[in-house]
């Protein structure tokens, strides 16, 4: 509870402030939500820290002496130089000159040593996420969603645990007997059972849930691609924990060429052990050396000096980031995938090839801004200290309220300092992003200054007037274009048309009315299909037909911009109906249907395209009750009106001062004096 309250209060305060501060300032900035989180932000900090190291890295040339020898009649191998890398070319050339005249390399010693690769401990959540990302190509958030689904379906145990030690009463053999029925593992599991299982390595008992194990058999045909890959790994990991360690023989051969020392190292398997089930840990056959004996002279095939450069570190993989978060105590086994997913969704990082996390300009500028103002906001040590106090609450060694109040006081002071220092971060934003006044392309005219409004396409999409310095929100997740250069009768802004929705929904809207509701009975961010203006030809008053059959609050409204594929749509939900395709004109009449109370609709066709009976070109009727018109409606569902629809007697009063009646006269400033627009 303390952790949740702290994260919520701290995160909301910082997120709200910095989002509001930067929203609308820059055109190419995705400022829909510039979030901060006590765990999320240090997570981003790890990614940006690696990016900074890559950017500041300066490659340095070095030279390596390369000698190729023929160890058998058909096998040529490259020797490893004992001196490694030389960063002075002249010195490297001296070593090359000392051995360039030798035709043979002498084997001075061949040593062998038996080594082993330990089997894994029991599987916990962090290790599962690491392997899913590095080995299976799944993001940690996606992997945990699949793991939870496998758990609810009964294939694996509970997938959120920090424990890597099996309980003393855990039925290891019983689980193996179940896995005998998994076709891909059957033979090897039977062989393991017949030889006897090995005692699992002692891991860490966190006192929560047991390690992740399979709980029943499965096959490829039962599970889809990613689900099968995850189940297969969990099953293989479990069997590997009760198998033997892998044993191999490491052979090292020492060579001399003149006075310079070289070596060859190879590995050969003695006992595969657990690598029978986890083949990616196995020793490859090509790693083995041929039979070599001390005193043998091997012909030199080539001697040369290779010039190379030091390489910068690569971007963090998800697997490496998970390890860093676990090491520094950032997040829990349940929240780690959420934090990584959040920095991806917030466009702070992108996932590149090999599931490497590459910071975006926004992520880089944010971290550098935090570092400039208060490094504690980005360093993992701050969160680790908080987690330490929270763990003491769980152990009963600290008072809940004392820890909560102390932590909130510390972050309150940091928040106040952050607010007063935000200009330091803004300086970095100014260098990286384009000011709103320089962004976007002209779209429609402003009703105040008659200059063109610029459409800023980056999220959140919006219109900006450079002259008035006004920014207007517009509908999101769709495309916007002008509508016949027609103007709103209330404010002279040019009307726009929005396309979007899963069913091809569209509507007309006025940018000013969308942000400043014209009447008290209309909410914010509505289109003309919800406007109660009494005389506007694009309003709901002029184009409303019937109450929506699917929702209680919506009205089916004719879309006047949908010609020639006419359609009506609900102004609240996604119900949409196509009607009278190819008609030249479709209008909503003032009269109502006597049977259902819906508004009558008039339809006009050209003679060559008419779909009316008897080659008629005009008809008036109810699209629900009139057999002539109802046959021209493409019913996506039953469209019987729920109840009678009656147009309001007049427009809503109030809002921006608009009401019923005639227009008195043009005011001097329509934005400031809209009260005089209608009486």
N, C-alpha and C positions, 0 to 999 in steps of 0.2 A: 504493500500500500504506500509506504513512504517513497519507494522508487518511482511508482507511477505518478504520485502527486508532484514530486520534484520535477520529473521529466516533462509533465504536462505544463506546469506553471512556468518553468524556465523556457521550455521550447516555445510556448505560445507567445510569451513576452517578446523574445528576440525575433521570432518569425514574423509576427504582426508588424513590429516596428520596421524591420529592414525591408519587408515586402512593400509596405505602404510608402516608405521613403523612396525606393527605387522604381516603383511602378509608375509608368507614364513618363519617365525621364529619358529613356533610351529606346530607340526604335528597334534595334536588332538584339534586344535583351528579352529572353523568355522570363518575364517577371510575374507569371501567374501565381507562383508561390516560391519565395526565396526562403527556404526553411532553415531553421537552426535546431539542433538537438544535442543534448549533453553527450550522447553516444555517437550520433550520426556525424557530427562535425569532426571529432577526432578521427573517425573512420575515413572521412574525406581527407583529413590532414595527412594520413599515411600515404594516400595516393599522390597527393600534390608534393609531398616531401620527396618521393621517388622521382616525380617529374622534374623537380628542381635539380636533383642530382644529375639527371640525364642532361638537362640543359646546360648546366655549369661544367659538365665533364669536358676535358680537353684531351683528345687522344694523343698518346705518346708513342713514337715508333720504337721498336725493339727488334733484335735479331736473334735467331735461333740456328744453331748448327744442325743440319739434317744429314744423316748418313743412312743409306739404304744398303742392306746386305742380303745375300742369297743364303738363307739358312738351310734350304733343301734344294734339290734340282729344279723344283717348280715353284717354290715359295720365296717371295721377296718381302722383307719386313723392314720398317723404318725404326731405327733405334732412338731411344730417348736420351738426350744429352744431360749429363748430371749437373752441369752448370745452369741449366734452365735458360733464362732470357738474359741477354746483354743489351744494355741501353746505349752503349757507345759503339758506333759502327766501326771505328778504326780498331778498337780492341777486338771486336768480333772478326774482323778481317785477319788479324794476327793469328787467331785460333784456327781459322780456315786454312791459312797458308801452312800452318804446322802439320796438318793432316792430309792436305790435298794430294800429296805424292804417295800415300799408302794405298796399296791395292787390296789388302785384306784386314779384317778385324778379328781379333783373337778373343775367344770365350775364356774368361779367366775364372769364372765360378758359376755354378748352377745350384741354387738352393730351393728347397721346397718346404712349405709350411701349411699345415692343415688349419683351415679357418671355418667359421660358421656365420651364417646370417640368421639372426634370431627371428622366430615366428612372432606375429603381432599379438598385442594384448587384445582383450575384448573390445568391441566396437562401441564408441560413444557418438554423440551427435556431431561434435566438431570434426572428428575424423571422417565421418560419413559425408559431411558437406565438402571437406577438402578433396576427398577422392572423387565425389560426384563432379566437381568442377574440373579437376586436373586430369582425371582418367576417363570420365563418362561424358564430358562435354555439357554438363547441366549446370545452370546457375544454382546457387545455394537455396534461393527462395523457391525455385521450381522443384528442386530435389526434395525439399521438405514437404511441399504440397503432395508430391507423389508418395513419399514415405508415410505421410498421415493417411493417405488413401489406402495404401497397403495395410496399414495397421487396422483401419476400420473394417477392411475386408477380411481380416484375420490371417494375413500372410506373414506378418512380422510382429515383434513386440513393440511396446511404446517407443517411438523414435526420438523422444526428447529426454536425454539423460547425459550426465557428466561422468558416470561411473564406467570404469574399464575393468572391473573385477566381477567374476561370476559368483553368485551366492553359493555357500557351501552345499546347499541342498539342491542345486540346479541339476536337472536331468540331462547331462551331456549326451549320453548314449541314446536316450529316447529321441532327442532332436536329430541325431545322426541317423537313426533308423527311419525317421520321416524323410530325410534327404536322400535315402536310398532310392526313393521313388521319383526323384528328379532325374530325368533322362541324361542331362549333361554331366551329372555328378555321380550317377549310380555306381559305375564300376570302381572308381577311385575310393568312394566312401565305403563300399563293401570291403575293399582291400585294407583300408584303414581299420575297420572294425575287426577284421580277422587277425590283424597284427597287434591290435591293442592301441587305445588312444593314449595320448600324452597328457600329463597334467597341465592345464593352462597356466601361463605366466601370471604372477600376482600383479594386478593393476591397482588403480586408485578407486577406493570406495567412497563416493561422495554422499552416500546416505540417501540418494533419491531413488530413481528407478533402476532396474537391472540393465545390463548392456543390451544393445540391439541385436536380436537373433531372429532367425526364421522360426515361425510357429507351425507352419504346415508346408507341404510340398506344393510346387507350382511348375508349370511348363510354359514354353514360349507361346503356345496356342491360347493359353488362359489370359495372359497379360499383354498389353500393348508394348511398343518398343521401349520407351523410357522406363516404364514400370518393370518390365522384365530385366532390363540392364541393372536397375537398382536392386531388385530382389536377388538376382544372380550374384551380384557383388556381396550382399549381406550374407548369403548362404556360403559363398566361398570363404569369406572372412571368418565366419564361425568355424568352418571345418579346419581352416589354417591354424586357428588358435589351439586346437587339440592335436595338431600334427607335430612332427619333429622339426627341429631347426634344419635349415639347409646346410649341408657340409660340402666344402669344396677345397681343392688343393691349389694353393697359389705358388706358381713357379716364377722365380726371378733369375734371369741370366745376365751376368755382368760381362761387358765387352771393353776392350781397349783398342784405340786406334792411335798409335803413337803414345803420347802421354795423356790423351784425353779419355775420359771414362764415359761409357754409354751403358744402357741397360734395356732389357725387354722384360715385360711382366705379362703373365697369362694366368688364366683360371680354368680349372677342369672340375666337373661335378663329381663328388663322391656319393652323396645321397641327396636327392632333390628335396626331400622333406615337404614342407608346406608349399613349396613352389609348384608342386603338382596341381595345386588348386589356384595359386596366384602366379600364373606363368610370367607376368610382367616383372617379377622379382628374380626370375631364374637367370642363371649364367648362360649366355649365348654360346653355341658350339664354336663360333669363330674366335672366341676369346682364348681358346686353348693354344698352347705353344707346341710345336713339334718336339720330338726327342732331341735334346741338346746335351753335349758333353763338354766338360771343361777341357781346354787345350785345343779345341777344334778351331781351324782357321776358316772364316767365312769370307768369300769374295765380296768386295765392295762394288756395288752397282753404280752408286751415285753419291757424290759429296757436294753439298751446296749450302749457301747461307740464305735462309728465308727471312725476308723482312715482313714484319707484321705490325699492327697497332693495337694498343690497349683499347678495349671496348667498354662503353658505358654500361651501367646496369640496365636491365630491361624493365619495362613497366611491370608493376605488381600484377600477379595473377590473382584471381579470386581465392585460390587455395592459399597463396602466401599472405593475402590480406586476412583471411580467417585465422591463420596462425598468429599473426601480429596482434589481432584483436584478442585472441585467447590468452596470449602471453601478457598483454598489458591490462587485462581485465576489463575490456571494453565490450559491454553487452553480455548476455547470457547465451546458453545454447539455443534458447528459443528466439532471442531477439537478434542475434548476429545476422541471419539471412534477411531479416526485415531491414536492418540498417544498410546493408549492402544494396538491397533492392531499392531503398529510398534514394540513395545518392545516384542511382541509375535513372530512376523515374524523374527526379528533379533536374535532370540534365546537367548534373555536376560531373559525371564521368560517362564514358561510353565503353562498351565491351568490345574489344578488338579481337583479332585472331589469337587463338590459344587462350581465350577468355582472360585477356589482359585488360586491366582497367586504366583507360586513358583519360585524364582529366580534361574537361572542356574549359573554354575561356572563363565561363562563369564560375566553375569550381575553383580554378586557379586564382582568380581575382578575389573571391570570397576568402579563401585561406590566407592569401597575402594581406588582405585587409584586416582579418582577425589578428594576424601576427604583428601588424603595424600598430594596432590599438591595444591589444591585450593578448599576449601569447598563451596565457592560461586557458583561453577559450578553445584553443585548438590542440593543446598538448594532452596526451593521454594520462599524464600524471594527475591532472585535476579530477578526472572521472574515477581514476583508480583510488584516490583518497576518499571520494564519496562512497564508492562501493565498499571500501574497508569499513567505513562507519555503518553502512547499511547491514553488513554482515554481523557487526557487533549487536545490532538491534535484534537480528534473528537469533543470536546466541544468548540474548537477555542481558548483555553486558553494557548496553547503552539505552538511554531513555528515548522513546520514539519522538516525542515532541521536542526534546532538546536537540537531537540531530536534525530534525526537520527545520526548526527555526534557525539554527546556526547556518545550515547550508543555504536556506533561502536568503538570509541576511547577507551572506558572502556574495551570492549571485545578484542580489538587488543592487549592491554597490557596484558590481561589475557592469550590470545593465545600465545604471545611471551614467557611468563613465563611458560606456559604449555609445550611448545616445549623444552625449556631448562631443564625442570624438568621431562621429560618423563621417565628417567631411574628409578625414584621412582615408577612409575606404572609398569615398566618392571620387577622390582624385585618381584612384586606380581604375575605377569604372570609366571615367572620362577618357582615359587613354585607350581603353579596350573597346568600348562600345560607342555607337553613333548617336548623337543627340536626336531626340524625337523630331525636332524641326528640320533636320537634314535627312530624315528617313521617309520611306513610303513613296507612293506614286499618286498623282492627282486622280480623284474619283468623281466627286460631286461637289456642288456649290454650297457654301455656308449660307444660312439664312440671315446671318448678321452682317457680314462684310461683303458677301457675294464673291469672295475668293474661293478657290478650290480647296476642299478638304483632302488631306492625304490619307490614303489607306495604308496603315502599318500592318503588314501581314504576320509578323512574328507574334507568338502567343504572349499575352492575349491580344487577338486582333482588335484594332481600334481605328478611329478616325481622328485626325489631328488638324486643327486650323492654326497655321503659323501666324496669321495676322491677329487673330483673337487670343491665341495661346490657350485654346480650349481643346480638351480631349474627350471624345464621345465613345462610350462602349458600344459594341455591336454584337449581334448574335455570333456565337462561336461554332466551331466544328462544321463549317460549311463554306460556300463561296458567296460573295456579295458582288452585285453589279447594279448599275443605274437602271431606273425604270422609266423609260420613255421621256426622260428629262422633265417629268411632272413634279409639281411642288406641293408640299403640305399646305392646306389653306389656313393653318393656324400660325405657322412660323416661317414660311417661305423656304425651308430646307428642302432640297431635292429628295424625292422618294427613292429608296433603294429596294432591291429584291434579294432575298436570301434563299439559297438552295441548300438542302441538307436533309438529314434524317434517314432512317433505315428504309422508309417507304417512299422516298422521293418527295418529302414534304417541302413546301416553299411558302413564303408569305412576303408581303410588302411591309415596309416599315419606314418611319421618319426618324433619322438619327437623333433629333432633338427630343421628340416625344418618347422615344425609346428610353432615354435617360431621365426625362422630366415629365412624368405622367400628366396629361392634360386635364384629367378629371379625377375627383376623389374616388369614384367607384372603379377606377382602373389601377392595376398595380404597376410596379416598375418593370421595365424591359418587356414591353408588349409590342406587337405589330399592329398594323392597321386592321387586321382581322379580329382584334379585341377592342378597338377604339369605338366609343359610343358617340362620336361626332354625328349630329343629326343629318347633315347634308353632304358630307364628303363622299364621293362616289366609290372610295376604296375602303370605307369603314365597315365594321360589323353591322351597323345600322342599315347600310345599303346592300350588303351582300350576305347577311345571315339568313339561313334557310330553316334550320331545325335544331332542336336540342340533340346533342351527340348521343347515340344509342349505347355507347360504351362507358361514358363517364358522366357523373352527375352535374359537373359544372361547366362543361364545354358546349360550344355551339358549332354546328357545321356551317362553314362559311365558304362561299364561292371564291376561288382564287382568280381574280381578273387578269393575272399575268400568265395563266396556264394555257392560253390559246396556242395551237388548235387542239391540244390534248387536254381538254377542260377537266378540271377536277374540283371537288369540294373537300375540305379537310377540317378536322376539329381544331379549334384554337387553344385547346388544352392538352389533348393527347395525340397519339399518332394515327388515329383513324383517318383514312383517306379513301375517297371513292372517285373513280373516273367516270365521266359521263359525256355524251353527245360529242364524240370525237369527230374532228374535221368540221364542226359547226363554225359558221362565220362569226356568229355573235351569240352569247349566252348572257342573259340578264336576270336578276331577281326582281320580281314585281312587287307592288305594294299590297296586292290582294293575297288572301290566305286560303288554303285548302279547307273546304267545309268539313271534310272527313277527319283530317289529322291536325289541322291548324298550322301546318308548315307553309312557308311562303311559296307562292307559285313562281315558276321559272319560265321565261320565254326563250325560245330557241329559233335561230335563223340560219338556214343553210343556203349555199349556192346550189343552183339547180342540178349541176353535174355531180355534186357530192352529197346530195340529200339522202338521209336515211329514214325519212318520215314516210309513212304509207301513202300511196297514191301520188307519189312525186311531189308532195307538198314541200314547201320551203320554209314555212313558219308554223310554230305551234306554241301554245301556252298551256301549262298544266302543272300538276304536282309530280315530282320525280318519284314519289313513293306510291301514289294512288292511281295516277293516270296511266292506263295501259300503254299508251303511245310513247310516253317519255320514260316510264320505268323500264321498258325494254332496251333503252339506250344507256342504261346505267350498268357499269361493271361492278357487280356486288362482290366485294372481297369478303363480306360476311353479311348476315341478316341486317337489314337497315330499316327496321320498323322504328319510328320515332318513339322514344320512351314516354314523352308527355308533350302536350301542346307547347309550341313556341310562339311567343308574342313579342313583337318588337317593343322596346320601351317607348313610352310616349315622347320622350325627348332625351337629350344628352344629359349626362351627370353634371351636377353643378360644382363649382369650386375649383380645386386644383390650382391651375395657373390662371384662374379668373375667367373661365369660359362658361357660357351658359346657353340658354335657348334664345331665339330671336334673330333679328337681322344685324348685320354689321353696321356700326355707326359710321366709322370712318377710319382711314389708315392712321395708326398712331405714329408718332415721331420715332420711337424706339420700340419695335415690336417685342423684343425680349424683356424690356423693363415695363411695358405698358400693355401686356396681353389682357389685362382686366378690361380694357376698353375695346377689345376685339369683338366680343359677343356680349349681349345684354340678355 
